[in-house]
């Protein structure tokens, strides 16, 4: 499977940044852009386009539970797809893992985060499914510590109902978090990505911003780090 030349990729994507200043960085998350380019689609849109003489699947938007089935159909309908380009704010973690496994089952398929684009959270696992993986300089592989406590209404209700209900909720969250962490470890092993990505980077991020000076909850890997942890395995 041929990998598109970097110069062609950047030109075709409209991402040549000559003469422009670097993207403004997020003061709370200084390794990441303040306004990540991860698409405003309601769900991940899948669109096949020509880039040079190759066909590329643009995957843009949130990961939802329908993605694995839709991605499977897109790949079946377009067996000549050379690459999948990703930008996404994340979404359903298990759907992201399933989509990543599906991509890995397609030999030689390349996943790419183009310059200026951001792949966050569940998108990370879709991206890691590529047998060949490219994070272009200026592309953002953005990670965080997953959280199972994003349903504030459920938390507030459990607190209102008393200690026993809150303890039960905490127990459920701990169990579900342990299962997801185990699934993530297994996924990285199968994809050939270093599990130290989890322990060195992802799991060291705060799940929610807390008091004090450090408000960071996100981390964008450097080019050195994407190769150190084998997130990317093709350097152009």
FIFILUM-608588 format. One line per 3 residues: number of its first residue (from 1); for each residue x, y, z of C-alpha. Coordinates in steps of 0.25 Angstrom, whole numbers, plus 5000, padded with zeros to 4 digits. Each point is the difference from the previous one (the first is absolute). Layout:
N
NUM> X Y Z ~ ... .
This chain:
236
1> 5000 5000 5000 ~ 5006 5013 4996 ~ 5001 5012 5010 .
4> 4997 5013 4994 ~ 5012 5010 4999 ~ 5000 5010 5011 .
7> 5001 5012 4991 ~ 4988 4995 4992 ~ 4992 4997 5012 .
10> 5002 5014 5006 ~ 4997 5007 4987 ~ 4988 4991 4997 .
13> 4994 5003 5014 ~ 5002 5015 4999 ~ 5010 4999 5012 .
16> 5012 5007 4995 ~ 5003 5010 5011 ~ 5011 5008 4993 .
19> 5001 5014 5006 ~ 4989 4998 5011 ~ 5003 5000 5015 .
22> 4999 4987 5008 ~ 4986 4997 5005 ~ 4997 5007 5014 .
25> 5002 4990 5011 ~ 4991 4997 5012 ~ 5004 5007 5012 .
28> 4994 4989 5009 ~ 5006 4989 4991 ~ 5013 5006 4994 .
31> 5004 4988 4992 ~ 4986 5001 4992 ~ 4994 5011 4991 .
34> 4990 5009 5006 ~ 4990 4997 4989 ~ 5002 4986 4995 .
37> 4996 4997 4986 ~ 4991 4987 5003 ~ 4988 5003 4991 .
40> 4986 5005 5004 ~ 4992 4988 4994 ~ 4990 4994 5010 .
43> 5005 4986 4997 ~ 5013 4995 4992 ~ 4997 5003 4986 .
46> 5007 4990 4990 ~ 5003 5005 4986 ~ 5009 4994 4989 .
49> 5008 5010 4992 ~ 5012 5000 4990 ~ 5013 5005 5004 .
52> 5010 5000 4989 ~ 4998 4986 4994 ~ 4995 4993 5013 .
55> 4987 4999 5007 ~ 4999 5005 5014 ~ 4989 4999 5011 .
58> 4998 5012 5008 ~ 4995 4997 5013 ~ 4995 5013 5007 .
61> 4992 5002 5013 ~ 4996 4993 5013 ~ 5001 4985 5002 .
64> 4986 4994 5003 ~ 4995 4985 5001 ~ 4996 5000 4985 .
67> 5015 5002 4995 ~ 5005 4986 5000 ~ 4988 4995 4991 .
70> 5001 5013 4991 ~ 5015 4999 4999 ~ 4999 4985 4996 .
73> 4990 5003 4989 ~ 5009 5012 4995 ~ 5012 4991 4999 .
76> 4992 4989 4993 ~ 4994 5009 4990 ~ 5014 5007 4997 .
79> 5011 4988 5001 ~ 5010 5010 4993 ~ 5001 5009 5012 .
82> 5014 5003 5003 ~ 4999 5009 5012 ~ 4991 5005 5011 .
85> 5002 5014 5004 ~ 4994 5003 5014 ~ 4995 5012 5008 .
88> 4991 4998 5012 ~ 4997 5005 5014 ~ 4998 4985 5004 .
91> 4987 4994 5005 ~ 4997 4985 5003 ~ 5012 4993 5005 .
94> 4996 4986 4997 ~ 4995 5004 4986 ~ 5014 5007 4998 .
97> 5007 4987 5004 ~ 4990 4992 4991 ~ 5003 5009 4988 .
100> 5015 4999 5002 ~ 4999 4985 5000 ~ 4993 5000 4987 .
103> 5010 5009 4994 ~ 5011 4990 5004 ~ 4993 4989 4993 .
106> 5002 5007 4987 ~ 5014 4997 4996 ~ 5009 5012 4997 .
109> 4990 5011 5003 ~ 5007 5013 5004 ~ 4994 5009 5011 .
112> 5004 5015 5000 ~ 4998 5012 5008 ~ 5004 5011 4990 .
115> 5006 5013 5005 ~ 4991 5009 5007 ~ 4990 4989 5003 .
118> 4997 4995 5014 ~ 4996 4985 5004 ~ 4996 5000 5014 .
121> 4995 4989 5010 ~ 4993 4989 4994 ~ 5005 5004 4986 .
124> 5014 4996 5005 ~ 4996 4986 5000 ~ 4994 5001 4986 .
127> 5013 5006 4995 ~ 5008 4989 5007 ~ 4993 4989 4992 .
130> 5008 5004 4988 ~ 5011 4990 4996 ~ 5008 5012 4995 .
133> 4998 5013 5008 ~ 5004 5014 4997 ~ 4999 5012 5009 .
136> 5005 5012 4992 ~ 5008 5011 5006 ~ 4989 5010 5005 .
139> 4990 4988 5001 ~ 4994 4998 5014 ~ 4999 4987 5007 .
142> 4993 5005 5012 ~ 4998 4991 5013 ~ 4993 5001 5013 .
145> 4997 4992 5012 ~ 4986 4993 4997 ~ 4989 5003 5010 .
148> 4988 4992 5003 ~ 4994 5012 5008 ~ 4995 5009 4989 .
151> 4985 4998 5004 ~ 4999 5011 5010 ~ 4985 4998 5002 .
154> 5002 4986 5004 ~ 5011 5004 5010 ~ 4991 5011 5006 .
157> 4988 4991 5001 ~ 5009 4989 5008 ~ 5005 5010 5010 .
160> 4986 5005 5002 ~ 4995 4986 5003 ~ 5011 4998 5011 .
163> 5013 4993 5003 ~ 4996 4986 4996 ~ 4995 5004 4986 .
166> 5013 5008 4998 ~ 5009 4989 5004 ~ 4993 4990 4991 .
169> 5002 5010 4988 ~ 5015 5002 5004 ~ 5001 4984 5000 .
172> 4993 5000 4986 ~ 5010 5010 4994 ~ 5012 4994 5006 .
175> 4996 4986 4994 ~ 4997 5006 4986 ~ 5013 5008 5001 .
178> 5008 4988 5003 ~ 4994 4992 4988 ~ 5002 5012 4990 .
181> 5015 5001 5005 ~ 5002 4985 4998 ~ 4993 5001 4986 .
184> 5010 5012 4996 ~ 5012 4992 5005 ~ 4996 4988 4991 .
187> 4997 5009 4988 ~ 5014 5007 5001 ~ 5007 4986 5001 .
190> 4992 4995 4987 ~ 5003 5013 4992 ~ 5015 5000 5004 .
193> 4999 5013 5007 ~ 5008 5001 5013 ~ 4992 4998 5013 .
196> 5008 5011 5006 ~ 4992 5010 4992 ~ 4989 4997 5010 .
199> 5009 5000 5013 ~ 5010 5011 4996 ~ 4990 5010 4993 .
202> 4985 4996 5000 ~ 4998 4996 5014 ~ 5008 5011 5006 .
205> 4990 5011 4994 ~ 4989 5005 5010 ~ 4986 4995 4996 .
208> 4994 5014 5004 ~ 5007 5013 5002 ~ 5002 5003 5015 .
211> 5004 5011 5009 ~ 5014 5006 5000 ~ 5009 5005 4989 .
214> 5000 4987 4991 ~ 4986 5000 4993 ~ 5005 4990 4989 .
217> 4992 4988 4996 ~ 5005 4998 4986 ~ 5014 4997 4994 .
220> 5005 5000 4985 ~ 5011 4991 4997 ~ 5013 5006 4994 .
223> 5006 4994 4987 ~ 5010 4993 5009 ~ 4990 4994 5009 .
226> 4991 4994 4988 ~ 5012 4992 4996 ~ 5005 4997 5014 .
229> 4987 4993 5003 ~ 4998 4995 4986 ~ 4987 5008 4998 .
232> 5005 5003 4987 ~ 5009 4990 4992 ~ 5002 5008 4987 .
235> 5009 5012 4999 ~ 5000 5008 4987 .
